[in-house]
Amino acid sequence: MVDTHQRTGLPLVVTENGAAYADATLLPDGSVDDADRITYLRSHLAAIDAARSAGADVRGWLVWTLMDNFEWSHGYTKTFGLVSVDRTTLRRTPKRSYDWFADVIRQRGT
């Protein structure tokens, strides 16, 4: 990010940042324990913070994606969403990463 900002002089926005996992660990309430996704996203936010500290003008960061969906490379075997979607009932259930991300937004104020 620092190199890109230095070469272009343009502000940066990181889009579609996410990780595909099988999300097989269910909690008693039916939500998904996606600790791997949280670790992945946390490390990427840390990289953005480091890039900003090094002078990169990073103005935004977007998670990919809010809800599980069909992915061309993985079909429905791996998911990216912060919210699990039951493809039979279409019930939506927030994953642990959803609550984690909500906390990040509250703490950072943006």
N, CA, C and O of each residue as an XYZ file, in Angstrom:
440
protein
N       0.815     -1.185      0.000
C       0.000      0.000      0.000
C       0.859      1.249      0.000
O       0.548      2.230     -0.676
N       1.943      1.208      0.762
C       2.839      2.366      0.803
C       3.435      2.601     -0.578
O       3.452      3.731     -1.065
N       3.921      1.543     -1.207
C       4.525      1.652     -2.532
C       3.503      2.163     -3.549
O       3.812      3.048     -4.346
N       2.315      1.622     -3.524
C       1.282      2.058     -4.459
C       0.953      3.528     -4.258
O       0.817      4.276     -5.227
N       0.826      3.938     -3.020
C       0.527      5.347     -2.744
C       1.680      6.240     -3.208
O       1.446      7.298     -3.792
N       2.912      5.825     -2.954
C       4.065      6.636     -3.361
C       4.173      6.736     -4.884
O       4.496      7.798     -5.415
N       3.904      5.631     -5.587
C       4.006      5.642     -7.047
C       2.902      6.471     -7.697
O       3.139      7.162     -8.688
N       1.692      6.400     -7.136
C       0.553      7.067     -7.784
C       0.226      8.423     -7.189
O      -0.291      9.300     -7.881
N       0.524      8.600     -5.909
C       0.140      9.828     -5.225
C      -1.352      9.911     -4.949
O      -1.865     10.952     -4.538
N      -2.036      8.807     -5.180
C      -3.488      8.787     -5.011
C      -3.881      8.170     -3.674
O      -3.158      7.326     -3.142
N      -5.026      8.588     -3.126
C      -5.539      7.915     -1.930
C      -5.982      6.497     -2.305
O      -6.343      6.235     -3.452
N      -5.952      5.602     -1.342
C      -6.285      4.197     -1.573
C      -7.538      3.793     -0.813
O      -7.821      4.299      0.272
N      -8.280      2.870     -1.408
C      -9.407      2.214     -0.755
C      -9.237      0.727     -1.025
O      -9.183      0.300     -2.179
N      -9.153     -0.054      0.036
C      -9.041     -1.507     -0.084
C     -10.449     -2.068     -0.173
O     -11.270     -1.849      0.718
N     -10.727     -2.796     -1.256
C     -12.074     -3.332     -1.462
C     -12.048     -4.851     -1.521
O     -11.016     -5.464     -1.795
N     -13.196     -5.436     -1.260
C     -13.392     -6.884     -1.352
C     -12.321     -7.666     -0.594
O     -11.803     -8.660     -1.102
N     -11.992     -7.229      0.601
C     -10.988     -7.903      1.411
C     -11.661     -8.991      2.236
O     -12.469     -8.693      3.115
N     -11.339    -10.233      1.963
C     -11.970    -11.331      2.680
C     -11.221    -12.627      2.484
O     -10.248    -12.697      1.732
N     -11.684    -13.642      3.167
C     -11.052    -14.954      3.107
C     -12.114    -16.040      3.041
O     -13.109    -15.999      3.764
N     -11.890    -17.004      2.172
C     -12.846    -18.103      2.000
C     -12.483    -19.258      2.918
O     -11.362    -19.767      2.887
N     -13.442    -19.661      3.730
C     -13.260    -20.800      4.631
C     -14.492    -21.693      4.555
O     -15.560    -21.269      4.115
N     -14.324    -22.916      4.986
C     -15.445    -23.859      4.972
C     -16.484    -23.541      6.051
O     -17.639    -23.950      5.930
N     -16.092    -22.824      7.093
C     -17.021    -22.406      8.157
C     -17.839    -23.575      8.704
O     -19.068    -23.517      8.736
N     -17.168    -24.615      9.124
C     -17.855    -25.829      9.563
C     -18.169    -25.857     11.056
O     -18.955    -26.699     11.491
N     -17.584    -24.968     11.853
C     -17.761    -25.008     13.304
C     -18.983    -24.205     13.717
O     -18.991    -22.975     13.655
N     -20.013    -24.927     14.140
C     -21.241    -24.267     14.589
C     -21.257    -24.151     16.106
O     -20.833    -25.062     16.817
N     -21.746    -23.031     16.582
C     -21.916    -22.802     18.015
C     -23.309    -23.255     18.423
O     -24.165    -23.436     17.557
N     -23.565    -23.444     19.719
C     -24.877    -23.916     20.175
C     -26.052    -23.059     19.696
O     -27.157    -23.573     19.517
N     -25.825    -21.758     19.488
C     -26.917    -20.889     19.034
C     -27.142    -20.959     17.525
O     -28.008    -20.263     16.996
N     -26.364    -21.800     16.823
C     -26.507    -21.956     15.381
C     -25.622    -21.039     14.566
O     -25.594    -21.133     13.339
N     -24.893    -20.148     15.235
C     -23.988    -19.267     14.503
C     -22.679    -19.988     14.186
O     -22.401    -21.062     14.721
N     -21.899    -19.393     13.328
C     -20.640    -19.987     12.867
C     -19.476    -19.377     13.629
O     -19.367    -18.157     13.758
N     -18.610    -20.244     14.129
C     -17.371    -19.803     14.770
C     -16.312    -19.720     13.681
O     -15.707    -20.731     13.322
N     -16.085    -18.527     13.156
C     -15.126    -18.335     12.063
C     -13.890    -17.567     12.537
O     -13.555    -16.501     12.021
N     -13.229    -18.148     13.535
C     -12.044    -17.525     14.127
C     -10.953    -17.282     13.087
O     -10.228    -16.292     13.176
N     -10.829    -18.175     12.101
C      -9.811    -17.978     11.059
C     -10.064    -16.691     10.276
O      -9.126    -15.965      9.948
N     -11.319    -16.414      9.982
C     -11.659    -15.193      9.245
C     -11.332    -13.961     10.091
O     -10.800    -12.977      9.577
N     -11.644    -14.014     11.365
C     -11.341    -12.890     12.258
C      -9.839    -12.633     12.282
O      -9.400    -11.487     12.184
N      -9.050    -13.699     12.414
C      -7.594    -13.557     12.420
C      -7.108    -12.935     11.120
O      -6.266    -12.037     11.133
N      -7.637    -13.412     10.000
C      -7.267    -12.885      8.685
C      -7.597    -11.395      8.595
O      -6.737    -10.593      8.232
N      -8.832    -11.020      8.921
C      -9.244     -9.626      8.812
C      -8.481     -8.734      9.786
O      -8.103     -7.614      9.444
N      -8.259     -9.227     10.988
C      -7.493     -8.454     11.982
C      -6.089     -8.151     11.449
O      -5.593     -7.034     11.595
N      -5.456     -9.149     10.833
C      -4.098     -8.941     10.312
C      -4.099     -7.936      9.160
O      -3.141     -7.179      8.999
N      -5.152     -7.923      8.368
C      -5.223     -6.970      7.261
C      -5.486     -5.553      7.762
O      -4.962     -4.591      7.200
N      -6.284     -5.416      8.801
C      -6.457     -4.088      9.403
C      -5.153     -3.589     10.012
O      -4.846     -2.399      9.938
N      -4.389     -4.491     10.609
C      -3.084     -4.103     11.171
C      -2.153     -3.638     10.058
O      -1.396     -2.684     10.239
N      -2.203     -4.306      8.908
C      -1.369     -3.898      7.773
C      -1.778     -2.515      7.267
O      -0.923     -1.718      6.882
N      -3.063     -2.232      7.267
C      -3.528     -0.908      6.854
C      -3.065      0.144      7.853
O      -2.619      1.222      7.459
N      -3.167     -0.160      9.135
C      -2.690      0.780     10.159
C      -1.198      1.052      9.981
O      -0.754      2.194     10.096
N      -0.422     -0.004      9.700
C       1.022      0.160      9.492
C       1.296      0.997      8.244
O       2.182      1.851      8.249
N       0.536      0.751      7.176
C       0.717      1.527      5.944
C       0.387      2.998      6.176
O       1.087      3.882      5.684
N      -0.672      3.253      6.920
C      -1.024      4.641      7.237
C       0.088      5.304      8.043
O       0.447      6.454      7.791
N       0.629      4.571      9.012
C       1.720      5.111      9.835
C       2.961      5.403      8.999
O       3.750      6.289      9.330
N       3.128      4.649      7.911
C       4.278      4.833      7.021
C       4.003      5.863      5.926
O       4.836      6.071      5.043
N       2.837      6.506      5.984
C       2.548      7.594      5.063
C       1.558      7.310      3.953
O       1.240      8.211      3.177
N       1.060      6.087      3.853
C       0.073      5.787      2.814
C      -1.270      6.421      3.164
O      -1.717      6.368      4.310
N      -1.898      7.013      2.172
C      -3.196      7.652      2.368
C      -4.289      6.621      2.092
O      -4.900      6.612      1.024
N      -4.521      5.757      3.077
C      -5.551      4.720      2.951
C      -6.820      5.278      3.572
O      -6.881      5.515      4.779
N      -7.820      5.484      2.750
C      -9.049      6.154      3.206
C     -10.197      5.211      3.505
O     -11.183      5.609      4.126
N     -10.079      3.957      3.066
C     -11.187      3.053      3.308
C     -10.788      1.602      3.211
O      -9.759      1.248      2.636
N     -11.643      0.765      3.798
C     -11.433     -0.686      3.797
C     -12.802     -1.337      3.828
O     -13.624     -1.033      4.693
N     -13.044     -2.228      2.888
C     -14.338     -2.896      2.787
C     -14.166     -4.398      2.872
O     -13.321     -4.982      2.194
N     -14.975     -5.010      3.709
C     -14.965     -6.473      3.844
C     -15.731     -7.087      2.677
O     -16.743     -6.545      2.233
N     -15.244     -8.213      2.191
C     -15.967     -8.977      1.179
C     -16.435    -10.241      1.845
O     -15.583    -11.043      2.227
N     -17.615    -10.469      2.005
C     -18.844     -9.767      1.732
C     -19.724     -9.886      2.964
O     -19.409    -10.666      3.863
N     -20.814     -9.138      3.033
C     -21.692     -9.219      4.197
C     -22.278    -10.621      4.352
O     -22.219    -11.202      5.435
N     -22.840    -11.163      3.279
C     -23.511    -12.469      3.370
C     -22.838    -13.503      2.476
O     -22.281    -13.178      1.427
N     -22.905    -14.754      2.918
C     -22.402    -15.854      2.098
C     -23.113    -15.850      0.751
O     -24.305    -15.554      0.666
N     -22.378    -16.175     -0.283
C     -22.959    -16.234     -1.613
C     -22.206    -17.269     -2.451
O     -21.215    -17.843     -2.000
N     -22.675    -17.494     -3.644
C     -22.005    -18.404     -4.561
C     -20.723    -17.751     -5.049
O     -20.730    -16.595     -5.471
N     -19.638    -18.483     -4.991
C     -18.357    -17.995     -5.493
C     -17.932    -18.887     -6.649
O     -17.958    -20.113     -6.538
N     -17.540    -18.272     -7.759
C     -17.210    -19.042     -8.955
C     -16.099    -20.049     -8.720
O     -16.151    -21.149     -9.269
N     -15.110    -19.714     -7.935
C     -13.992    -20.640     -7.734
C     -14.252    -21.699     -6.666
O     -13.576    -22.727     -6.650
N     -15.215    -21.470     -5.775
C     -15.463    -22.404     -4.672
C     -16.902    -22.917     -4.616
O     -17.207    -23.808     -3.824
N     -17.778    -22.372     -5.436
C     -19.190    -22.736     -5.343
C     -19.710    -22.352     -3.975
O     -19.527    -21.219     -3.531
N     -20.360    -23.296     -3.303
C     -20.849    -23.068     -1.940
C     -19.988    -23.785     -0.899
O     -20.361    -23.838      0.273
N     -18.836    -24.340     -1.311
C     -18.015    -25.113     -0.376
C     -17.257    -24.233      0.602
O     -16.972    -24.660      1.721
N     -16.930    -23.029      0.207
C     -16.262    -22.075      1.092
C     -17.012    -20.765      1.008
O     -17.595    -20.428     -0.022
N     -16.989    -20.035      2.107
C     -17.757    -18.800      2.156
C     -16.885    -17.626      2.575
O     -15.843    -17.800      3.207
N     -17.321    -16.449      2.218
C     -16.615    -15.216      2.557
C     -17.389    -14.351      3.543
O     -16.803    -13.474      4.177
N     -18.669    -14.574      3.683
C     -19.547    -13.648      4.382
C     -19.360    -13.549      5.882
O     -18.825    -14.450      6.529
N     -19.823    -12.415      6.418
C     -19.886    -12.215      7.862
C     -21.204    -12.743      8.414
O     -21.379    -12.874      9.626
N     -22.126    -13.043      7.504
C     -23.430    -13.592      7.865
C     -23.629    -14.884      7.081
O     -23.498    -14.911      5.857
N     -23.945    -15.944      7.799
C     -24.201    -17.240      7.177
C     -25.603    -17.257      6.582
O     -26.549    -16.748      7.183
N     -25.729    -17.847      5.396
C     -27.034    -17.981      4.748
C     -27.321    -19.464      4.541
O     -26.584    -20.156      3.838
N     -28.385    -19.941      5.154
C     -28.832    -21.327      4.946
C     -29.501    -21.370      3.572
O     -30.527    -20.725      3.358
N     -28.925    -22.121      2.654
C     -29.430    -22.128      1.283
C     -30.769    -22.838      1.142
O     -31.434    -22.695      0.116
N     -31.176    -23.596      2.144
C     -32.477    -24.269      2.097
C     -33.591    -23.343      2.585
O     -34.627    -23.203      1.934
N     -33.363    -22.710      3.746
C     -34.395    -21.863      4.350
C     -34.183    -20.368      4.077
O     -35.092    -19.561      4.272
N     -32.987    -20.012      3.630
C     -32.551    -18.626      3.432
C     -32.421    -17.853      4.749
O     -32.336    -16.625      4.752
N     -32.405    -18.583      5.858
C     -32.200    -17.952      7.169
C     -30.787    -17.371      7.232
O     -29.814    -18.008      6.828
N     -30.706    -16.171      7.738
C     -29.417    -15.496      7.871
C     -29.019    -15.444      9.336
O     -29.796    -15.019     10.191
N     -27.798    -15.882      9.613
C     -27.304    -15.920     10.983
C     -25.937    -15.247     11.041
O     -25.008    -15.692     10.367
N     -25.796    -14.184     11.832
C     -24.483    -13.541     11.950
C     -23.437    -14.523     12.496
O     -23.710    -15.301     13.410
N     -22.248    -14.465     11.916
C     -21.118    -15.274     12.372
C     -20.383    -14.502     13.462
O     -20.686    -13.335     13.714
N     -19.421    -15.152     14.106
C     -18.607    -14.451     15.111
C     -17.906    -13.249     14.494
O     -17.745    -12.220     15.150
N     -17.484    -13.373     13.227
C     -16.801    -12.265     12.559
C     -17.698    -11.039     12.415
O     -17.205     -9.911     12.406
N     -18.990    -11.246     12.304
C     -19.945    -10.138     12.221
C     -19.882     -9.314     13.512
O     -19.770     -8.089     13.475
N     -19.954    -10.003     14.646
C     -19.894     -9.312     15.938
C     -18.528     -8.668     16.148
O     -18.435     -7.563     16.684
N     -17.471     -9.354     15.728
C     -16.129     -8.796     15.836
C     -16.027     -7.506     15.026
O     -15.509     -6.498     15.507
N     -16.529     -7.549     13.790
C     -16.461     -6.375     12.921
C     -17.282     -5.217     13.488
O     -16.854     -4.065     13.415
N     -18.442     -5.507     14.047
C     -19.257     -4.475     14.675
C     -18.484     -3.818     15.824
O     -18.541     -2.600     15.992
N     -17.762     -4.622     16.615
C     -16.932     -4.075     17.698
C     -15.817     -3.189     17.153
O     -15.530     -2.130     17.711
N     -15.191     -3.622     16.065
C     -14.127     -2.817     15.440
C     -14.679     -1.462     15.028
O     -14.050     -0.434     15.278
N     -15.833     -1.451     14.407
C     -16.440     -0.191     13.968
C     -16.744      0.705     15.169
O     -16.473      1.905     15.141
N     -17.309      0.113     16.223
C     -17.611      0.905     17.435
C     -16.340      1.476     18.044
O     -16.318      2.642     18.441
N     -15.290      0.683     18.125
C     -14.046      1.140     18.761
C     -13.332      2.197     17.941
O     -12.788      3.156     18.487
N     -13.334      2.020     16.637
C     -12.616      2.958     15.765
C     -13.441      4.189     15.412
O     -12.899      5.235     15.054
N     -14.742      4.049     15.517
C     -15.599      5.178     15.209
C     -15.822      5.402     13.724
O     -16.407      6.410     13.328
N     -15.361      4.470     12.899
C     -15.576      4.585     11.449
C     -15.773      3.223     10.842
O     -15.968      3.108      9.632
